Amino acid sequence: MTEISTDRSRVDVEWVWRRLRETYWSPGIRRDVVERAIAHSMVAGAYESGGGRQVGFARAVTDYATFAWVCDVVVDEGWRGRGLARGMILAMMADPGVRTLRRWCLATRDAHGVYTPLGFRPVAADRWMERVSDPSAWRDGGPPADHA
């Protein structure tokens, strides 16, 4: 059994950092970068019932008014397939502080089946643009953080 919580104080930063370092989207990410990301985002965690250890994490970068970007969704391998990722996203979407959001977005290489039942659809690519930063800015060995 698990429980989902949006209480940032419950997040095990060490657990999240270790999982994110192993993902395809942030290999080698520095811990200080993860700490700042958590501090400045809406978060949700999945925990073993009864105050147990963390087994899942998700965050959304949002202005709490019109937009949110869901990112850094990770679930321990042994806990996958139990709806934890969906549960964490739904918990964030249910927060009264984000009821005015016009758009939730995300990017995924291989988890479309997780997000489609939540209403996520492919975007019209001709409207979106991106600027990708040099990974050396956030990976191990990159420049030190300029603020906490």
Backbone torsions as a table, in degrees:
resi	resn	phi	psi	omega
1	MET	NA	148.1	179.0
2	THR	-134.7	164.7	172.9
3	GLU	-131.3	147.7	178.9
4	ILE	-107.5	136.7	179.7
5	SER	-140.9	143.6	173.8
6	THR	-103.2	15.3	178.7
7	ASP	-78.5	108.8	-177.8
8	ARG	-58.7	-31.3	-177.7
9	SER	-66.6	-17.7	178.8
10	ARG	-84.2	-14.9	-175.5
11	VAL	-65.3	128.7	175.6
12	ASP	-89.5	95.6	-174.5
13	VAL	-57.4	-40.0	179.2
14	GLU	-59.8	-44.7	178.9
15	TRP	-61.2	-48.0	-179.0
16	VAL	-61.7	-47.8	-179.5
17	TRP	-57.5	-46.3	-179.2
18	ARG	-62.6	-38.1	179.5
19	ARG	-70.6	-43.7	-177.1
20	LEU	-66.4	-32.8	178.4
21	ARG	-60.3	-23.3	-176.0
22	GLU	-98.3	0.4	-177.2
23	THR	-84.0	162.4	177.9
24	TYR	-72.8	-20.7	-175.6
25	TRP	-95.2	-14.1	178.5
26	SER	-147.1	51.0	-179.8
27	PRO	-62.2	131.8	177.1
28	GLY	74.6	16.1	-178.9
29	ILE	-58.9	139.8	-179.6
30	ARG	-75.6	149.3	-179.4
31	ARG	-62.3	-40.0	-178.7
32	ASP	-63.1	-32.1	177.6
33	VAL	-68.4	-43.0	177.9
34	VAL	-63.1	-42.6	179.2
35	GLU	-59.1	-45.1	179.1
36	ARG	-66.3	-39.2	179.7
37	ALA	-61.4	-43.7	178.9
38	ILE	-65.1	-43.3	-177.2
39	ALA	-63.3	-27.4	-174.2
40	HIS	-112.9	21.8	-179.0
41	SER	-134.2	162.3	167.8
42	MET	-78.2	137.3	-177.5
43	VAL	-131.7	158.7	172.0
44	ALA	-142.1	145.7	177.6
45	GLY	-130.3	154.0	173.0
46	ALA	-113.6	133.6	-173.6
47	TYR	-134.1	147.6	171.7
48	GLU	-58.0	140.4	-178.0
49	SER	-55.5	150.5	177.4
50	GLY	79.9	29.6	178.2
51	GLY	78.2	23.1	-177.4
52	GLY	-76.0	-170.8	-174.9
53	ARG	-68.5	157.1	179.3
54	GLN	-74.5	137.8	178.6
55	VAL	-128.7	-4.2	178.6
56	GLY	-157.0	157.3	-179.7
57	PHE	-152.7	144.9	172.0
58	ALA	-149.3	152.0	174.9
59	ARG	-140.9	159.6	175.8
60	ALA	-133.8	128.5	173.5
61	VAL	-86.2	121.2	-174.0
62	THR	-147.4	154.6	172.1
63	ASP	-94.9	1.4	-179.7
64	TYR	60.6	17.9	179.5
65	ALA	-128.2	-51.3	-173.5
66	THR	-133.3	-17.9	-169.1
67	PHE	-146.2	145.9	172.7
68	ALA	-145.5	140.8	175.5
69	TRP	-116.8	114.8	178.3
70	VAL	-80.3	130.9	-178.7
71	CYS	-153.0	172.1	174.7
72	ASP	53.2	45.0	176.6
73	VAL	-87.8	117.0	-179.8
74	VAL	-136.5	141.7	177.7
75	VAL	-136.7	133.0	176.7
76	ASP	-52.3	140.9	-175.3
77	GLU	-52.6	-43.5	-178.6
78	GLY	-69.1	-10.9	-178.0
79	TRP	-108.7	0.6	-178.9
80	ARG	-71.4	156.0	178.8
81	GLY	82.9	9.5	-178.9
82	ARG	-110.3	8.5	178.2
83	GLY	82.8	14.0	-177.1
84	LEU	-68.2	-41.9	179.1
85	ALA	-60.8	-47.4	177.9
86	ARG	-60.7	-42.5	-179.8
87	GLY	-61.2	-40.0	179.4
88	MET	-68.1	-41.4	178.6
89	ILE	-64.4	-45.2	178.8
90	LEU	-61.3	-37.6	178.4
91	ALA	-63.5	-41.3	178.3
92	MET	-68.5	-41.8	-178.9
93	MET	-65.8	-24.5	-179.3
94	ALA	-82.4	-9.4	-179.2
95	ASP	-61.1	126.9	179.9
96	PRO	-58.8	-24.3	-178.6
97	GLY	-71.5	-9.6	-179.1
98	VAL	-120.8	18.6	-176.7
99	ARG	-67.7	-18.2	179.6
100	THR	-91.6	1.8	-178.4
101	LEU	-60.6	133.5	176.8
102	ARG	-88.3	-26.4	-174.6
103	ARG	-146.9	133.3	167.8
104	TRP	-113.6	134.0	177.1
105	CYS	-134.0	166.7	176.1
106	LEU	-162.9	167.6	173.9
107	ALA	-131.0	137.5	178.0
108	THR	-146.2	145.3	176.8
109	ARG	-88.6	-33.0	-168.9
110	ASP	-145.4	10.9	-176.1
111	ALA	-118.5	31.9	179.7
112	HIS	-55.9	-36.9	-179.6
113	GLY	-65.2	-22.7	176.9
114	VAL	-74.2	-40.8	-170.1
115	TYR	-94.4	-26.3	-179.7
116	THR	-57.4	-43.4	178.5
117	PRO	-63.8	-14.8	178.8
118	LEU	-92.3	2.7	177.5
119	GLY	99.3	1.4	178.4
120	PHE	-75.4	139.3	-179.2
121	ARG	-135.2	159.9	174.5
122	PRO	-59.4	148.5	-178.8
123	VAL	-95.2	160.8	172.9
124	ALA	-74.2	100.2	-171.9
125	ALA	-59.4	-24.9	-176.6
126	ASP	-70.7	-12.3	179.1
127	ARG	-95.6	-25.8	-174.4
128	TRP	-90.1	144.2	174.5
129	MET	-132.7	162.7	177.0
130	GLU	-148.9	157.6	171.9
131	ARG	-130.3	115.3	-177.5
132	VAL	-95.0	127.5	-179.6
133	SER	-83.0	159.7	176.5
134	ASP	-65.3	124.1	-178.5
135	PRO	-59.9	-19.9	-179.4
136	SER	-65.1	-14.0	178.6
137	ALA	-73.5	-24.9	-176.1
138	TRP	-123.9	-8.4	179.3
139	ARG	-86.1	166.6	174.5
140	ASP	-50.4	138.5	179.7
141	GLY	86.3	-4.3	178.5
142	GLY	-77.2	-178.7	-179.0
143	PRO	-63.5	148.7	179.2
144	PRO	-67.0	157.7	178.2
145	ALA	-62.8	139.1	178.3
146	ASP	-92.3	-9.4	175.1
147	HIS	-158.9	158.9	-178.6
148	ALA	-98.8	NA	NA
